[in-house]
Amino acid sequence: MLNIIFTQRRGNSQGRSKITKTHKTNILAAVNTWLAVCLLAAVTACANSPNSKALEESLAADPKLKQNPVVFSSPPPATAIETNSTAKLPPDFPTEIPLYPNAELIEVGGQTDPSQKNVRLRWESTDPVNSVQNFYSTEFGRRNWEIVSRPTAEGQGSLVATRDNLRVTVSLSPTQKVGGFTEFAIDYSKESPEIAASPEPNNSESSASPTASPTPSNSEGTNPTPSASPKSAKVSQLDTQIPQQLRQYVADLSQLEVLKVRATESANLETASTLPQPNKIVTRREYARWLVAANNQIYASRQAKQIRLAVDSSEPAFPDVPKTDPDFSAIQGLAEAGVIPSSLSGETKDMKFRPDAPLTRETMILWKVPLDSRQVLPTANIDGLKEKWGFQDASKIDSQASRAVLADFNNGDLANIRRVFGFTTLFQPKKSVTRAEAAASLWYFGVQDQGLSAKDALEAKSQPAE
């Protein structure tokens, strides 16, 4: 009985729910229809009103645009600049401009317009600033460029050089970028009227002009500028085994008759018009003999700067160089003058001269620089050598020799290391020196503004006596 009543009530409830939903649907349909009719009436009324025409005209396109359409052009392209690894040298890059070997070209500018004469190349290197500066100073001098200006000792300024119709400016940053990179720029210009008006160097091999040899001046304040392309008749007769950059140095010293050698140990000293076996390793005794002879010949008119030869009554400074040694007077003379380390200079360790041992690079600089500076050598450390010279093997240089190496740097382009070995980031202090290299180190004595060369000595000898 209860089940029947519950079923009937549930059926009545479901019926009323269906009626309510149907009624709501009909009301929504009626509202939508009424809104559509109202909207249609409003649009029709607007279409027939004066305001509708004004609205239409305000939204219409300007008829002038149809007659004179505006053409939108693309913006002009920017100056082409190549960066990073895609940068390449200009096709017409002058081959006579030296390029630093350990540098990457990161930007080329100013080459897109053919009418432009200036081109800038930006480079990046992991080497220190002074290595880049030393390279260009050496290479410009070696390739007969005229150096117009140089950076200061602190690295400020630019290195400017000219040759024929080229003017090159190497701009160096005094500090390295973050990450240890050195950035520098090379600007060059062609066909400059100012450069074209400058005298053109004579590169003829047959010329016998005296300016073909290194041409220092005796006047104070003028630095000698050795030529790397000897052209005199004297040089053309030299042994072709002599490196080209060293030929003129050897020629001048040979004319001064200071490069005397012995065919055998017991033979007498012989003087030749050229240096025999120029690439043979020079011994310590030979260099000591040449060092005294070159110094005394170049300073022939200035006895106060000459080295006195030792006499037989002198007590030998080295146990392996007795009085009977053929080179005793020169070796003993250097020791007594304090030029080379010995027991006389306060050395406490076993001091043997080892006269027939090969001469090393560090020993050559240790002996030669005191005769350039004529003063106490500065203190030096590994960091100082790396900062100045940029030598990767600075830690291998003997502590005593490092002082002379540092002092040599202060002589600028007249430094023995630059003159003999050119540009290098490896000093190789224990490497043996050849006869030709040893001769090159003896070509000039003194500091930048106060010194004499073998060329000066030859000119002095050629002048008639008053």
C-alpha positions as CSV (number, residue, x, y, z in Angstrom):
1,M,0.0,0.0,0.0
2,L,2.8,2.4,0.9
3,N,4.7,1.5,-2.2
4,I,1.8,2.4,-4.4
5,I,1.4,5.9,-2.8
6,F,5.1,6.7,-3.1
7,T,5.2,5.6,-6.8
8,Q,2.2,7.8,-7.6
9,R,3.8,10.9,-5.9
10,R,7.1,10.4,-7.7
11,G,5.3,10.2,-11.1
12,N,3.4,13.4,-10.4
13,S,6.6,15.2,-9.4
14,Q,8.4,14.2,-12.7
15,G,5.4,15.4,-14.7
16,R,5.5,18.8,-13.2
17,S,9.3,19.1,-13.8
18,K,8.9,18.4,-17.5
19,I,6.1,21.0,-17.8
20,T,8.3,23.7,-16.1
21,K,11.3,23.1,-18.5
22,T,9.1,23.3,-21.6
23,H,7.6,26.6,-20.4
24,K,11.1,28.2,-19.9
25,T,12.2,27.2,-23.4
26,N,9.2,28.9,-24.9
27,I,9.9,32.1,-23.0
28,L,13.6,32.3,-24.2
29,A,12.5,31.8,-27.8
30,A,10.0,34.6,-27.6
31,V,12.6,37.0,-26.1
32,N,15.2,36.3,-28.9
33,T,12.6,36.9,-31.6
34,W,11.6,40.3,-30.1
35,L,15.3,41.4,-29.9
36,A,15.9,40.5,-33.5
37,V,12.8,42.6,-34.6
38,C,14.0,45.6,-32.6
39,L,17.5,45.5,-34.1
40,L,16.2,45.2,-37.6
41,A,14.0,48.2,-37.1
42,A,16.8,50.3,-35.7
43,V,19.1,49.5,-38.6
44,T,16.4,50.4,-41.1
45,A,15.8,53.7,-39.4
46,C,19.5,54.6,-39.4
47,A,19.9,53.8,-43.0
48,N,17.3,56.4,-44.0
49,S,18.7,59.1,-41.7
50,P,21.2,62.0,-42.7
51,N,23.6,60.9,-40.0
52,S,24.1,57.5,-41.7
53,K,25.6,59.2,-44.7
54,A,28.0,61.2,-42.6
55,L,29.1,58.1,-40.8
56,E,29.7,56.3,-44.1
57,E,31.8,59.1,-45.5
58,S,33.9,59.4,-42.4
59,L,34.8,55.7,-42.6
60,A,35.4,55.7,-46.3
61,A,38.9,55.6,-47.9
62,D,40.5,58.9,-48.9
63,P,40.0,59.2,-52.7
64,K,43.4,61.0,-53.1
65,L,45.1,57.8,-52.1
66,K,43.8,56.1,-55.2
67,Q,45.3,58.9,-57.3
68,N,48.6,59.2,-55.5
69,P,49.2,55.9,-53.7
70,V,52.0,56.0,-51.1
71,V,54.9,53.6,-51.7
72,F,56.5,52.4,-48.4
73,S,60.2,51.6,-49.1
74,S,62.3,49.3,-46.9
75,P,64.9,51.1,-44.7
76,P,68.4,51.5,-46.2
77,P,70.8,48.7,-45.2
78,A,73.3,49.4,-42.4
79,T,77.0,49.3,-43.1
80,A,78.1,45.8,-43.4
81,I,80.2,44.6,-40.5
82,E,81.5,41.1,-40.3
83,T,82.0,39.8,-36.8
84,N,83.4,36.8,-34.9
85,S,84.6,33.8,-36.9
86,T,82.9,35.0,-40.1
87,A,85.1,38.1,-40.4
88,K,87.5,37.9,-43.4
89,L,90.3,40.2,-44.6
90,P,89.2,42.5,-47.5
91,P,90.1,41.1,-50.9
92,D,92.5,44.0,-51.6
93,F,94.2,43.9,-48.2
94,P,97.8,45.0,-48.6
95,T,100.1,42.0,-48.1
96,E,102.9,44.2,-46.9
97,I,101.1,45.0,-43.6
98,P,102.3,42.4,-41.1
99,L,99.6,40.3,-39.3
100,Y,100.0,39.2,-35.7
101,P,100.2,35.4,-35.8
102,N,98.2,34.6,-32.6
103,A,95.2,36.9,-33.3
104,E,91.6,36.4,-34.6
105,L,89.9,38.9,-36.8
106,I,86.6,39.8,-35.1
107,E,85.4,42.8,-37.2
108,V,86.0,44.5,-40.5
109,G,84.6,48.0,-41.1
110,G,84.6,50.6,-43.8
111,Q,85.1,48.4,-46.8
112,T,81.5,48.4,-48.2
113,D,81.9,51.8,-49.9
114,P,84.5,51.6,-52.7
115,S,85.1,55.4,-52.3
116,Q,86.3,55.0,-48.7
117,K,90.0,55.0,-48.2
118,N,90.1,54.0,-44.6
119,V,89.6,50.4,-43.5
120,R,89.6,49.3,-39.8
121,L,90.3,45.7,-38.7
122,R,89.6,44.7,-35.1
123,W,91.5,41.8,-33.7
124,E,91.6,39.8,-30.5
125,S,94.5,37.8,-29.0
126,T,95.2,35.8,-25.9
127,D,98.7,37.3,-25.8
128,P,99.5,40.3,-23.6
129,V,99.5,43.9,-25.0
130,N,103.3,44.3,-24.9
131,S,103.7,41.1,-27.1
132,V,101.5,42.7,-29.8
133,Q,103.3,46.0,-29.5
134,N,106.8,44.4,-29.7
135,F,105.7,42.4,-32.7
136,Y,104.6,45.4,-34.8
137,S,107.6,47.5,-33.7
138,T,110.0,44.8,-34.8
139,E,108.1,43.9,-38.0
140,F,107.7,47.5,-39.2
141,G,111.4,48.1,-38.7
142,R,112.3,44.8,-40.4
143,R,110.2,45.5,-43.4
144,N,111.5,49.0,-44.0
145,W,108.4,50.9,-42.7
146,E,108.9,54.4,-41.5
147,I,107.6,54.6,-37.9
148,V,105.9,58.0,-37.4
149,S,104.9,57.6,-33.7
150,R,105.0,55.0,-31.0
151,P,103.0,54.3,-27.9
152,T,104.3,55.5,-24.5
153,A,106.0,53.2,-22.1
154,E,102.6,52.8,-20.3
155,G,101.0,51.6,-23.6
156,Q,99.1,54.9,-24.3
157,G,98.8,56.1,-27.9
158,S,99.1,54.3,-31.2
159,L,101.9,52.9,-33.4
160,V,101.8,54.7,-36.7
161,A,103.9,53.6,-39.7
162,T,104.1,54.6,-43.4
163,R,105.4,53.0,-46.4
164,D,105.0,54.0,-50.1
165,N,101.3,55.0,-50.3
166,L,100.2,53.2,-47.2
167,R,99.6,54.6,-43.7
168,V,98.9,52.1,-40.9
169,T,97.8,52.8,-37.3
170,V,97.9,50.0,-34.7
171,S,95.8,51.0,-31.7
172,L,96.4,49.0,-28.6
173,S,94.4,48.9,-25.4
174,P,96.6,49.2,-22.3
175,T,94.5,46.7,-20.4
176,Q,93.2,43.3,-21.3
177,K,89.5,42.5,-21.5
178,V,87.8,40.2,-19.1
179,G,88.9,36.6,-19.8
180,G,92.5,37.6,-20.6
181,F,91.9,38.8,-24.2
182,T,93.8,41.7,-25.8
183,E,91.9,43.7,-28.3
184,F,93.6,45.9,-30.9
185,A,92.7,47.6,-34.1
186,I,94.6,48.2,-37.4
187,D,93.5,51.2,-39.5
188,Y,95.0,51.6,-42.9
189,S,94.5,54.0,-45.8
190,K,95.7,54.0,-49.3
191,E,96.8,56.7,-51.8
192,S,97.0,59.5,-49.3
193,P,98.5,62.6,-50.8
194,E,100.6,63.2,-47.7
195,I,102.1,59.8,-47.9
196,A,102.6,59.9,-51.6
197,A,104.7,63.0,-51.2
198,S,107.1,61.3,-48.8
199,P,110.3,59.8,-50.3
200,E,110.0,56.3,-51.6
201,P,112.6,53.8,-50.3
202,N,115.0,52.4,-52.7
203,N,114.8,48.6,-52.7
204,S,117.1,47.9,-55.5
205,E,119.5,45.1,-54.6
206,S,122.2,46.6,-56.9
207,S,122.3,49.9,-55.1
208,A,125.6,50.6,-53.3
209,S,124.2,53.5,-51.3
210,P,125.8,53.7,-47.8
211,T,122.3,54.0,-46.3
212,A,121.7,50.4,-47.1
213,S,123.6,49.4,-44.0
214,P,122.3,50.2,-40.5
215,T,122.3,53.9,-40.2
216,P,122.6,55.2,-36.7
217,S,123.6,58.8,-36.0
218,N,126.2,60.1,-33.6
219,S,124.0,62.9,-32.6
220,E,122.3,62.6,-29.3
221,G,118.6,61.8,-29.3
222,T,118.6,59.8,-32.6
223,N,118.2,56.1,-32.5
224,P,119.9,53.9,-35.1
225,T,117.5,52.1,-37.5
226,P,119.0,48.9,-38.7
227,S,117.9,47.8,-42.2
228,A,116.7,44.3,-42.7
229,S,117.3,44.4,-46.4
230,P,121.0,45.0,-46.9
231,K,121.8,46.3,-50.4
232,S,125.5,47.3,-50.3
233,A,128.1,45.5,-52.4
234,K,129.8,44.3,-49.3
235,V,126.7,42.5,-48.1
236,S,126.0,40.9,-51.5
237,Q,129.4,39.1,-51.2
238,L,128.6,37.6,-47.7
239,D,128.0,34.0,-47.2
240,T,124.4,33.3,-48.1
241,Q,124.1,31.1,-45.1
242,I,123.9,34.2,-42.9
243,P,120.3,35.0,-42.1
244,Q,119.2,38.0,-44.1
245,Q,118.2,40.1,-41.0
246,L,121.8,39.7,-39.6
247,R,123.9,40.1,-42.7
248,Q,124.6,43.8,-42.4
249,Y,125.5,43.5,-38.7
250,V,128.0,40.8,-39.6
251,A,129.4,42.9,-42.5
252,D,130.0,46.0,-40.4
253,L,131.7,44.0,-37.6
254,S,133.8,42.0,-40.1
255,Q,135.1,45.3,-41.6
256,L,136.1,46.4,-38.1
257,E,138.1,43.1,-37.9
258,V,136.6,42.1,-34.5
259,L,135.2,38.7,-35.5
260,K,138.5,36.9,-35.3
261,V,138.4,33.1,-35.2
262,R,140.8,30.2,-34.9
263,A,140.8,27.3,-37.3
264,T,142.1,25.1,-34.5
265,E,142.7,25.5,-30.8
266,S,146.4,26.1,-31.2
267,A,146.1,28.2,-34.4
268,N,146.5,32.0,-34.4
269,L,143.5,34.3,-34.8
270,E,142.4,34.8,-38.3
271,T,140.5,37.8,-39.8
272,A,138.4,37.2,-42.9
273,S,136.2,39.4,-45.0
274,T,133.2,37.5,-43.8
275,L,132.3,35.3,-40.9
276,P,133.2,31.7,-41.5
277,Q,130.5,29.1,-40.5
278,P,128.0,31.8,-39.4
279,N,125.5,29.2,-38.1
280,K,128.0,27.4,-36.0
281,I,127.5,27.5,-32.3
282,V,129.7,30.2,-30.7
283,T,131.8,29.3,-27.7
284,R,132.0,31.3,-24.5
285,R,135.7,32.1,-25.2
286,E,134.9,33.4,-28.7
287,Y,132.1,35.7,-27.5
288,A,134.3,37.0,-24.7
289,R,137.0,37.8,-27.2
290,W,134.6,39.5,-29.6
291,L,132.9,41.4,-26.8
292,V,136.1,43.1,-25.7
293,A,137.2,43.7,-29.3
294,A,133.9,45.2,-30.4
295,N,133.5,47.4,-27.4
296,N,137.0,48.8,-27.7
297,Q,136.8,49.3,-31.5
298,I,133.4,51.1,-31.3
299,Y,134.7,53.3,-28.5
300,A,138.1,53.7,-30.0
301,S,138.0,57.5,-29.4
302,R,136.6,57.2,-25.9
303,Q,139.1,55.4,-23.7
304,A,137.1,55.8,-20.6
305,K,134.6,53.2,-22.0
306,Q,137.2,50.7,-23.2
307,I,137.9,47.4,-21.4
308,R,141.4,47.0,-20.2
309,L,143.1,43.8,-21.2
310,A,144.6,41.8,-18.3
311,V,148.3,41.5,-17.9
312,D,150.3,38.4,-17.1
313,S,150.8,39.4,-13.4
314,S,147.0,39.2,-12.8
315,E,145.8,36.4,-10.6
316,P,143.4,34.2,-12.7
317,A,139.8,34.8,-11.8
318,F,138.8,31.3,-13.2
319,P,140.6,28.1,-12.4
320,D,140.0,26.8,-16.0
321,V,141.5,29.9,-17.7
322,P,145.1,30.1,-16.7
323,K,147.6,32.7,-17.8
324,T,148.7,30.4,-20.6
325,D,145.2,30.4,-22.2
326,P,145.3,32.3,-25.5
327,D,142.2,34.3,-24.5
328,F,143.3,35.0,-20.9
329,S,143.7,38.7,-21.4
330,A,140.2,39.2,-22.7
331,I,138.4,36.9,-20.2
332,Q,140.4,38.1,-17.2
333,G,139.8,41.7,-18.4
334,L,136.0,41.2,-18.4
335,A,136.2,39.6,-14.9
336,E,138.3,42.4,-13.5
337,A,135.9,45.0,-14.9
338,G,133.0,43.2,-13.2
339,V,131.2,42.6,-16.5
340,I,131.0,38.9,-16.1
341,P,130.4,37.1,-12.8
342,S,133.5,35.7,-11.1
343,S,135.2,35.2,-7.8
344,L,136.3,38.8,-8.0
345,S,132.7,40.0,-8.0
346,G,131.9,38.1,-4.8
347,E,130.6,34.8,-6.2
348,T,131.0,32.2,-3.6
349,K,130.1,29.1,-5.6
350,D,132.6,27.2,-7.7
351,M,133.2,29.6,-10.6
352,K,134.5,28.0,-13.7
353,F,134.4,29.8,-16.9
354,R,134.1,26.8,-19.2
355,P,135.7,28.6,-22.2
356,D,134.8,26.0,-24.8
357,A,131.2,25.4,-23.7
358,P,128.4,26.8,-26.0
359,L,127.2,30.3,-25.2
360,T,123.6,30.4,-24.2
361,R,121.1,33.2,-24.8
362,E,120.8,34.1,-21.2
363,T,124.6,34.2,-20.8
364,M,125.0,36.4,-23.8
365,I,122.5,39.0,-22.5
366,L,124.1,38.7,-19.0
367,W,127.5,39.7,-20.4
368,K,126.4,42.3,-23.0
369,V,123.8,44.4,-21.2
370,P,126.2,45.8,-18.5
371,L,128.2,47.3,-21.3
372,D,125.0,49.0,-22.6
373,S,123.6,50.4,-19.4
374,R,126.9,51.0,-17.6
375,Q,125.1,50.9,-14.3
376,V,123.7,48.5,-11.7
377,L,121.1,46.1,-13.2
378,P,117.6,46.4,-11.8
379,T,116.0,43.8,-9.6
380,A,113.7,41.4,-11.5
381,N,111.2,38.6,-10.9
382,I,109.2,36.3,-13.1
383,D,106.0,38.4,-13.1
384,G,108.0,41.4,-14.2
385,L,109.6,39.6,-17.1
386,K,106.2,38.3,-18.2
387,E,104.6,41.7,-18.0
388,K,107.4,43.4,-20.0
389,W,108.5,40.8,-22.5
390,G,105.6,38.5,-22.5
391,F,107.9,35.5,-22.4
392,Q,106.0,32.2,-21.7
393,D,109.2,30.6,-20.4
394,A,110.2,33.5,-18.1
395,S,110.4,31.0,-15.1
396,K,113.3,29.2,-16.9
397,I,115.6,32.2,-17.0
398,D,118.4,32.2,-14.4
399,S,117.7,34.7,-11.6
400,Q,121.0,36.5,-12.2
401,A,120.4,36.7,-16.0
402,S,116.8,37.9,-15.5
403,R,118.0,41.3,-14.3
404,A,119.9,41.8,-17.6
405,V,116.9,40.6,-19.6
406,L,114.7,43.1,-17.9
407,A,117.2,45.9,-18.4
408,D,117.5,45.0,-22.0
409,F,113.7,45.6,-22.5
410,N,114.1,49.2,-21.4
411,N,116.3,49.8,-24.4
412,G,113.3,49.7,-26.7
413,D,114.0,48.8,-30.3
414,L,117.8,48.8,-29.6
415,A,117.4,45.9,-27.2
416,N,119.8,43.1,-28.0
417,I,117.0,40.5,-27.8
418,R,114.9,42.3,-30.4
419,R,117.9,42.9,-32.7
420,V,119.2,39.3,-32.6
421,F,116.1,37.2,-32.3
422,G,113.3,39.5,-33.6
423,F,109.8,39.1,-32.2
424,T,109.4,36.1,-29.9
425,T,107.3,35.0,-26.9
426,L,109.8,32.3,-26.1
427,F,113.2,33.4,-24.9
428,Q,114.6,29.8,-24.7
429,P,117.3,30.9,-22.2
430,K,119.3,27.7,-22.4
431,K,119.4,27.6,-26.2
432,S,122.9,28.0,-27.8
433,V,123.8,31.1,-29.8
434,T,125.2,31.0,-33.3
435,R,128.2,33.1,-34.5
436,A,125.9,35.3,-36.6
437,E,123.6,35.9,-33.7
438,A,126.5,36.7,-31.4
439,A,127.8,39.2,-33.9
440,A,124.4,41.0,-34.2
441,S,124.4,41.6,-30.4
442,L,127.7,43.4,-30.7
443,W,126.7,45.8,-33.4
444,Y,125.5,48.5,-31.0
445,F,126.6,49.5,-27.5
446,G,124.7,51.9,-25.3
447,V,121.2,53.0,-24.5
448,Q,118.6,54.6,-26.8
449,D,119.8,58.2,-26.9
450,Q,123.4,57.6,-25.9
451,G,125.3,54.9,-27.8
452,L,127.4,54.0,-30.8
453,S,127.2,51.3,-33.5
454,A,129.7,49.5,-35.7
455,K,128.5,51.7,-38.5
456,D,129.5,54.8,-36.6
457,A,132.9,53.3,-36.0
458,L,133.4,52.6,-39.7
459,E,132.4,56.1,-40.6
460,A,134.8,57.5,-38.0
461,K,137.7,55.4,-39.4
462,S,137.0,56.5,-42.9
463,Q,137.3,60.2,-42.1
464,P,140.8,61.7,-42.7
465,A,142.8,62.5,-39.6
466,E,143.0,66.1,-38.7
